[in-house]
Amino acid sequence: MDNNAAGQILLHQTSSRKRLDHKQDTICILGTGDFGRSLGIRLLKSGYPVVFGSRDPKNSVLLPSGAQVFSQAEALKTSKLIFLAVHRENYDFLLALSDLLDGKVLVDVSNNLRMNQYPESNAQYLSQLVPRANVVKGFNTVSAWALQSGSLDASSQVFVCGDDNKSKQLVMDVARSIGLTPLDQGYLLAAEELESYPLQLFPMWRLPFIITAGLTVFFFLYHVVLRIIYSYVNKNVDQTYQIMISIPNHVFPSVCLILLGLVYLPGVIAAFLQLHRGTKYKRFPNWLDKWMLCRKQLGLVSFAYGFLHVFYSLVKPLRYSFYWRSAQYAASVMKSNATSEMEMKWVWRSDLFYAFGILGFFVFCLLGVTSLPSVSNAMNWREFRFVQSKLGHVTLLLCTAHTAVLGWNKFLKPTVYKWGLPPGYLLSMVIPCIVLVLKLILITPCVDRMVTRIRQGWERKGRDLGKVNI
């Protein structure tokens, strides 16, 4: 065995011994609530001796077996690493115990009820309260349920921040040893951001939800006007039954197609902005940045609406109104005793309509599958870009063609413009058609070469490149 291999074995044995020794260190938990108990169970399973500090040590029925329970002062004497699992309102008891926290690592796992509840973060307030302790913010993004169920059933990321690197590293080592993934977020100033993170409700989904809700309400009311109110006013016919199936089955594909167009429209706008500026070293407008950051969410919502459209279309033949109309048509044919030949125009139209729809939905499913982290992580950058960009535009083209075949030449007939309003499918095609036309311009060889050069770092001379447009 050479010296290098022997050195590696010795280093491995030394690090393993250190890990074993480290696991023998007692960990103190102040707080016997749900989080404190769940954390204690997880630490005990990982081999750590656990001591709970409680105001009433005798009341320890709910605490995990194998853990010791002392008074708060006695518990602090047993460990150099303390997890503070109490709310900020109850921090005052630490003032009387500040001498016992001198030089020890105090991990603040608290969260607030709402954002900006206090002028400073809980961790910063704690560091002011006990200045001689090394305060570390961490574990506040992990729930008690996640600690109990394990990393396979919940998020395993633990964000950690603190001013003392050794204390922060100690907390990160504990997180690793119990199966979690620690992420260093820097100094204690980052605690305010970490405490705001669990309070955010779908931060990346907010704009897509607003856009989707607005489009859904608009198209629903639009079709109610065209299909129900118009029929009642002009023909005195009650068509309110269409609210349940027919109108939603027109709303879902319209919103789906527009959302899919909105996924690729910001990329096209960004490319033309770079062409206009002649450089990539200028910031995009803030609205474009926010739009580009939520493209994945827009695409997933569009995919969900596409699924709804497929299911609603499948149940159309099961409806009573469909049977009634079919029976009425068959009866009228029998009464007239007339036969008609199959019109090839309608054959081609229906087959094209379904073919474009099936192919578009199939490629759309590929986009949705590759959005899963387990799938996208197995792909390299070029493969992921090919699927999400190239196949994405193919999906948009197929879905737009599916909608165009549905309309066929109806837009040329004045009778389809009820009260002068265009059909809903025409409105849904505006944004996708704009995206496809602009993309067609961008993929022409001369324009594509220019965009590629700019994105590789080339800059057009004779411009004020130092000016940043926001």
Steps between C-alpha positions, in 0.01 A plus 500: 500500500645839401525797734224691321247219548606451861459871561150496353401206722642675805315820409176306454543326835575830670194672348283199590629512857422869516148438378449230760637723773284785377188286522569439869459871573183573689250732335268714707152597386320782677133453428278191518252586225436310177817618330721439803366148547534417127855632492585299811368180342705559185816572700454193718461278193827642368688414819506834681437520874214748544417709803181705522482817707150554635327736742335192652738201472247272670252545216691296239247240390496607133879523460681226305631205699877507540518875549576657837294784642648762730422851601608763251809599701611139554444411136720790381790367707504169312556624144682755289236481224152619592192501278254770606157369400279770655324805360658843510247618758653254748868593455511703821580198718846491339603822676533317830700223328733720293808394703437135409488591129843664496688373192238239414319449169135604519290393201186706441235293318209742545265650243247782525129506427529757224768676298660817641345431838804646678755766400785246513523126451450266793861384476636855510278580799628185670862597439431836665326329791789258569804665334751252641336205323577408138155526342435298185177510302397163362241222474213754479413383148461137615167402652437261786326270253807497274722403793269214590432366150861513380673660203333264249155646566585869545748772417845429645654844453609689810601865461762617751646844566715646777793728571727231653621252238591224748159516664331497162707203387405309818131549425549395138682183612204410722262560210702269275521226759120482536448475122435863410675724246639820652546811288721783627322834452776723642488736796222548753363791296351235270277381786228749404477345155506145641218582741292647218542194279257265686237777508490544124201344326599374154729798425588380147140402425335829593529668159402184303197453725392861451539475121319166490214620720458816294494311169265234636247753627521705181443207263227352718303826501577549131349161408206555733420816306540334158331167576241564768405866514506543119280191447252614761478860375489430124337155484331465841679166546623377837861384467601525867585126515817579303654656812594157636681333207487688170622841618781363722612284209545820299659692784766240587657468152492877447681572826735205443607630160550857622705385801715284275560801278592707807764240587697570181413863435751647755786303342413643160476852643838457671661392173370805314614726786850359470492551125390860546762575763776304330620350828400257771667704775195710580230415745154417378209706637378383838165389363675280245728350765202407718315363199794277398540368855144365509499332158515150651198568718308643203580188303385265777171686543453489123566124509237457773242689293589282202426193709164643600416567137579137409281360778213736427515403132485129587175540694322695227346188336361391840283806543121491464501798263734311267267195488199723446657687208618175341153353527343813355737494203436130434124557516517791256700291252252215523205734448650659192600155365814656358857376487820699480852413400798550727660839441877470477545858616343419836694173519831679456400776736400266783805275455737796492332647807543183706845421363638844592335476840639154578851583382500835679387345827758220469789744458350712777519194727871469415550860610318431825699184574836669440399773744519247784827541693572125490483508119664835434795410727572201278527721190788720393451865416469445125242223536290704743519807275401295195191362673386820670580738213488312172224254589325776691459709186389187313235449767385859461482456121299176525255641756454816295437290189251292699308818587526641147352183346215521751414845366583415137345781293234605749674828567407607145128468574332808654246281682763369744563852629213519748443860602819576307712289739750253351483132603701401805741280305609802293596692812698204635710482183628860507795455738607155367499629142710802603751269669520267200548786252773661712669164552492439127690826454754404767580161346580643159875442442611865496309598815589178680872554436480852640314390815750218553797739468348744747434223753859384462625842610521702178396866528403748233738794488392864502252462788503620857543153645568627847147629545266260673136510404261396772 
